[in-house]
């Protein structure tokens, strides 16, 4: 039976061009910084994001962790949203491994943090308080419907950070989706931040890896922390090669995923047992909830859909997240809509 996987864009598999590049990759020892393909990926990543240097890491979670540990010491505090990936889904790593204290403030529905809330969260100098050192933004903001943050908003947050002597890190796992959705150069979203992590393994379709970018001195320190965390890879050019293909060929086509998400949302909205959430979709994510009259839970509906070959994500008791990506086409969308209908309107 064919199956169609809407759970996340992390399920993407490499393209044929990526498989070819991986099979032909020139490799060396990356811990010695002698892998030419990794070096090329890091340089290309930094250039695209307007930064001096890049560091190839196994995952976005590790990239964010390394960034926090580079910017902050034990007992320091980082300000982020209550819906931030680093707060919700990274296993408390900044606290467990770095002794860094999270200070969370509410996200608006559009993914932003209220500027006055950020200002209020910054600690005054007092021996009783942790030291405020870092602000984290997420773009796109996953749990706010994949909302893209604007260049002007990023500028406003950077101004606050600079005024108070804080650094600004961007969890840019899907920052290229944000740039494509707003028809802006990605540098307009990353120029102002002190560090940024983006994922190669989501909408860009590479099999594994993320890149952390920033100033040369920042990346020098980050490289040491990557080693401490066990993230030093050896002949990593085999996977870095796919990342190069991703950056060279997969960015512009993210617009197709956004368009498919709109089609999916429109078709699902015609089912009276479903409610499209948060003005979805804003990029490649469709958040959808069950209508009040549906007695079953989202988990029970998900299990029935799975039996028919449609995989969806469950994010709350009555809410789903569906994500479009390179491997979701018209046929997949038709199957998804049809099976929701079969399950909810038998």
C-alpha positions as CSV (number, residue, x, y, z in Angstrom):
1,X,0.0,0.0,0.0
2,X,1.2,3.5,-0.8
3,X,1.5,5.9,2.1
4,X,1.6,9.7,2.3
5,X,3.5,11.2,5.2
6,X,2.3,14.7,6.4
7,X,3.7,14.4,9.9
8,X,6.7,16.7,9.2
9,X,9.1,17.9,6.6
10,X,11.7,16.0,8.6
11,X,10.5,12.8,6.8
12,X,11.9,14.0,3.5
13,X,14.2,11.7,1.7
14,X,17.2,12.8,-0.5
15,X,16.6,13.6,-4.2
16,X,18.4,11.7,-7.0
17,X,20.8,14.6,-7.3
18,X,21.7,14.3,-3.6
19,X,22.3,10.5,-3.8
20,X,24.6,11.1,-6.7
21,X,26.5,13.9,-4.9
22,X,26.9,11.8,-1.8
23,X,28.2,8.9,-3.8
24,X,30.9,11.1,-5.4
25,X,31.8,13.3,-2.4
26,X,35.4,14.0,-1.6
27,X,36.0,13.5,2.1
28,X,38.5,14.1,4.8
29,X,38.6,14.3,8.6
30,X,36.3,17.1,9.6
31,X,37.5,17.3,13.2
32,X,40.8,18.3,11.6
33,X,38.8,20.6,9.3
34,X,40.2,18.6,6.4
35,X,36.9,17.5,4.8
36,X,36.7,19.6,1.6
37,X,33.0,19.0,1.1
38,X,32.1,20.0,4.7
39,X,34.3,23.1,4.3
40,X,32.4,24.0,1.1
41,X,29.0,23.5,2.8
42,X,30.0,25.7,5.7
43,X,31.4,28.4,3.5
44,X,28.3,28.4,1.2
45,X,25.9,28.5,4.2
46,X,27.7,31.5,5.8
47,X,27.6,33.3,2.5
48,X,23.9,32.7,2.0
49,X,23.1,34.0,5.5
50,X,25.5,36.9,5.4
51,X,27.8,35.5,8.1
52,X,31.5,35.1,8.4
53,X,31.6,31.4,9.1
54,X,29.5,28.2,9.5
55,X,29.7,25.0,11.5
56,X,28.1,21.8,10.2
57,X,26.2,19.9,13.0
58,X,24.2,16.7,13.1
59,X,20.9,18.4,14.1
60,X,19.1,21.7,14.7
61,X,18.7,20.8,18.3
62,X,22.5,20.5,18.7
63,X,23.0,23.7,16.7
64,X,20.7,25.7,19.1
65,X,22.3,24.1,22.1
66,X,25.8,25.0,20.9
67,X,24.7,28.5,20.2
68,X,23.3,29.0,23.7
69,X,26.4,27.4,25.3
70,X,28.6,29.7,23.3
71,X,26.7,32.8,24.2
72,X,26.0,32.0,27.8
73,X,27.7,30.6,30.9
74,X,26.3,28.6,33.8
75,X,23.6,30.6,35.7
76,X,23.0,33.0,32.8
77,X,19.5,33.5,31.4
78,X,18.1,33.3,27.9
79,X,14.8,34.9,26.9
80,X,12.5,33.0,24.5
81,X,8.8,32.3,23.7
82,X,6.6,29.9,25.5
83,X,6.2,28.1,22.1
84,X,9.9,28.2,21.2
85,X,11.3,24.9,20.0
86,X,14.3,25.3,22.3
87,X,11.9,25.5,25.3
88,X,9.4,22.8,24.2
89,X,11.3,20.2,22.2
90,X,15.0,20.1,23.0
91,X,14.9,18.0,26.2
92,X,15.9,20.9,28.5
93,X,19.4,20.6,27.1
94,X,20.4,24.2,27.8
95,X,19.7,23.6,31.5
96,X,20.8,20.0,31.8
97,X,24.1,20.5,29.9
98,X,24.8,24.2,30.3
99,X,23.2,25.3,33.5
100,X,21.4,28.1,31.5
101,X,18.1,29.4,32.8
102,X,15.2,29.8,30.4
103,X,13.0,32.9,30.9
104,X,9.8,32.4,28.7
105,X,7.3,35.0,27.6
106,X,4.2,34.4,25.6
107,X,4.2,34.2,21.8
108,X,1.6,36.0,19.9
109,X,-0.4,34.1,17.3
110,X,1.9,35.5,14.6
111,X,5.0,34.0,16.3
112,X,6.3,37.3,17.6
113,X,7.1,38.2,21.2
114,X,5.6,41.5,22.5
115,X,8.5,44.0,22.6
116,X,7.6,45.4,26.0
117,X,7.5,41.8,27.3
118,X,11.1,41.3,26.1
119,X,12.2,44.5,27.8
120,X,10.5,43.5,31.0
121,X,12.2,40.1,31.0
122,X,15.7,41.6,30.9
123,X,17.0,41.5,34.4
124,X,18.5,44.4,36.2
125,X,21.9,44.0,37.8
126,X,21.2,42.4,41.2
127,X,23.1,39.6,43.0
128,X,19.7,37.8,43.4
129,X,19.1,37.5,39.7
130,X,20.6,35.5,36.9
131,X,22.3,37.5,34.2
132,X,20.3,38.1,31.0
133,X,22.6,37.2,28.1
134,X,20.6,36.1,25.1
135,X,17.3,36.4,23.3
136,X,16.1,33.6,21.0
137,X,13.6,34.0,18.1
138,X,12.3,31.2,15.9
139,X,11.6,31.8,12.2
140,X,9.4,30.3,11.0
141,X,7.6,29.9,14.4
142,X,6.5,26.2,14.3
143,X,3.8,26.1,17.0
144,X,2.3,29.4,15.7
145,X,1.3,27.7,12.5
146,X,4.6,28.1,10.8
147,X,4.4,31.9,11.0
148,X,7.3,33.8,9.3
149,X,8.8,36.7,11.3
150,X,9.5,39.9,9.3
151,X,12.8,41.7,8.8
152,X,11.4,44.8,10.5
153,X,10.3,42.8,13.6
154,X,13.8,41.2,13.8
155,X,15.3,44.7,13.6
156,X,13.1,45.8,16.5
157,X,14.2,42.9,18.7
158,X,17.9,43.4,17.8
159,X,17.6,47.0,18.8
160,X,16.4,45.9,22.3
161,X,19.1,43.3,22.5
162,X,21.8,45.8,21.6
163,X,20.5,48.5,23.9
164,X,20.8,46.1,26.8
165,X,24.0,44.3,25.8
166,X,22.4,41.0,24.9
167,X,23.0,38.8,21.9
168,X,20.3,37.5,19.6
169,X,20.1,34.0,18.3
170,X,17.8,32.8,15.6
171,X,16.4,29.3,15.5
172,X,16.1,29.4,11.8
173,X,15.2,25.7,11.2
174,X,12.9,26.8,8.4
175,X,14.3,30.3,7.8
176,X,14.3,29.7,4.0
177,X,10.6,29.0,4.2
178,X,10.2,32.4,5.9
179,X,12.2,34.2,3.2
180,X,10.4,32.5,0.3
181,X,7.0,33.2,1.9
182,X,7.8,36.9,2.2
183,X,9.7,37.1,-1.1
184,X,12.8,38.6,0.6
185,X,16.4,37.7,0.6
186,X,17.1,35.4,3.6
187,X,19.9,37.8,4.6
188,X,17.3,40.3,5.6
189,X,16.2,37.9,8.3
190,X,19.6,36.9,9.4
191,X,21.9,39.9,9.0
192,X,20.8,41.4,12.3
193,X,21.2,38.3,14.5
194,X,24.4,37.3,16.2
195,X,24.0,33.6,15.4
196,X,21.6,31.5,13.4
197,X,20.9,27.8,13.0
198,X,19.1,26.4,9.9
199,X,18.1,22.8,9.0
200,X,19.1,21.0,5.8
201,X,17.0,18.0,6.6
202,X,13.5,19.5,6.6
203,X,12.1,21.3,3.5
204,X,15.5,21.4,1.8
205,X,15.3,17.6,1.7
206,X,18.9,16.6,2.7
207,X,19.0,13.4,4.8
208,X,20.7,14.9,7.9
209,X,22.3,18.0,9.3
210,X,22.1,21.6,10.2
211,X,24.5,24.6,10.0
212,X,25.2,27.1,12.7
213,X,26.4,30.4,11.4
214,X,27.9,33.5,13.0
215,X,31.1,35.5,13.3
216,X,34.5,33.7,12.9
217,X,35.3,34.0,16.6
218,X,31.9,32.8,17.6
219,X,32.2,29.7,15.4
220,X,35.7,29.0,16.7
221,X,34.3,28.7,20.2
222,X,31.2,26.8,18.9
223,X,33.5,24.2,17.2
224,X,35.0,23.4,20.6
225,X,31.6,23.0,22.2
226,X,30.5,20.8,19.3
227,X,33.4,18.5,20.2
228,X,32.5,18.5,23.9
229,X,29.0,17.4,23.0
230,X,30.2,14.5,20.8
231,X,29.2,16.3,17.6
232,X,32.7,16.1,15.9
233,X,32.2,14.0,12.8
234,X,34.9,12.5,10.6
235,X,34.3,11.9,6.9
236,X,31.1,13.9,7.0
237,X,31.4,15.1,3.5
238,X,29.3,12.1,2.5
239,X,26.3,13.9,4.1
240,X,27.5,17.4,3.6
241,X,27.3,16.9,-0.2
242,X,23.6,16.5,0.0
243,X,23.4,19.8,2.0
244,X,25.2,21.6,-0.8
245,X,22.7,20.3,-3.4
246,X,19.9,21.4,-1.0
247,X,21.2,25.0,-0.8
248,X,21.9,25.2,-4.6
249,X,18.6,23.6,-5.8
250,X,15.9,23.3,-3.2
251,X,15.3,26.8,-1.8
252,X,13.1,28.4,-4.5
253,X,10.9,25.4,-4.8
254,X,9.8,25.8,-1.2
255,X,7.1,28.0,-2.7
256,X,5.5,24.9,-4.2
257,X,5.2,23.5,-0.6
258,X,3.5,26.7,0.5
259,X,1.1,26.5,-2.4
260,X,0.3,22.9,-1.7
261,X,-0.4,23.7,1.9
262,X,-3.0,26.3,0.8
263,X,-4.6,23.7,-1.5
264,X,-4.7,21.2,1.3
265,X,-6.1,23.7,3.8
266,X,-8.8,24.8,1.4
267,X,-9.9,21.2,0.6
268,X,-9.9,20.1,4.2
269,X,-12.0,23.2,5.2
270,X,-14.8,21.8,3.0
271,X,-15.2,19.0,5.5
272,X,-17.7,20.2,8.2
273,X,-16.0,18.0,10.8
274,X,-12.8,20.0,10.6
275,X,-11.7,23.5,11.5
276,X,-8.6,25.1,10.0
277,X,-6.6,26.9,12.7
278,X,-4.6,30.1,13.1
279,X,-5.3,31.4,9.6
280,X,-3.4,28.4,8.4
281,X,-1.3,28.0,6.4
282,X,1.3,30.7,6.7
283,X,4.0,28.6,5.1
284,X,4.1,24.8,4.7
285,X,2.1,23.9,7.9
286,X,-1.6,23.3,8.2
287,X,-3.0,23.2,11.7
288,X,-6.5,21.7,11.8
289,X,-8.8,20.8,14.7
290,X,-11.8,18.5,15.1
291,X,-15.2,20.2,15.2
292,X,-17.0,20.0,18.6
293,X,-19.5,17.4,17.4
294,X,-16.7,14.9,16.7
295,X,-16.5,12.6,19.8
296,X,-13.3,10.8,19.0
297,X,-9.9,12.3,19.9
298,X,-7.3,13.4,17.4
299,X,-5.2,10.4,18.4
300,X,-8.0,8.0,17.5
301,X,-8.6,9.7,14.2
302,X,-4.9,9.6,13.5
303,X,-4.8,5.8,14.0
304,X,-7.6,5.3,11.5
305,X,-5.9,7.5,8.9
306,X,-2.7,5.6,9.4
307,X,-4.4,2.3,8.5
308,X,-5.4,3.9,5.2
309,X,-1.8,5.1,4.4
310,X,-2.1,8.7,5.5
311,X,0.2,9.8,8.3
312,X,-0.6,13.1,10.2
313,X,0.9,14.7,13.3
314,X,-1.1,15.0,16.5
315,X,-0.2,18.1,18.5
316,X,-3.1,18.3,21.0
317,X,-6.1,16.3,22.1
318,X,-8.2,17.6,19.2
319,X,-5.6,19.1,16.9
320,X,-3.5,17.9,14.0
321,X,-0.5,19.4,12.2
322,X,0.0,18.5,8.5
323,X,3.2,19.6,6.8
324,X,3.8,19.8,3.0
325,X,7.2,19.1,1.5
326,X,9.0,17.9,-1.6
327,X,7.4,14.4,-1.5
328,X,3.8,15.7,-1.0
329,X,2.1,16.1,-4.4
330,X,-1.4,16.4,-5.8
331,X,-2.0,12.7,-5.4
332,X,-1.0,12.9,-1.7
333,X,-3.3,15.8,-1.1
334,X,-6.2,14.1,-2.7
335,X,-5.6,10.9,-0.7
336,X,-5.4,12.9,2.6
337,X,-8.6,14.8,2.0
338,X,-10.4,11.7,0.9
339,X,-9.3,9.6,3.9
340,X,-10.3,12.4,6.3
341,X,-13.7,12.3,4.7
342,X,-13.9,8.5,4.9
343,X,-13.0,8.5,8.6
344,X,-15.1,11.5,9.7
345,X,-18.0,11.2,7.3
346,X,-18.5,7.5,6.8
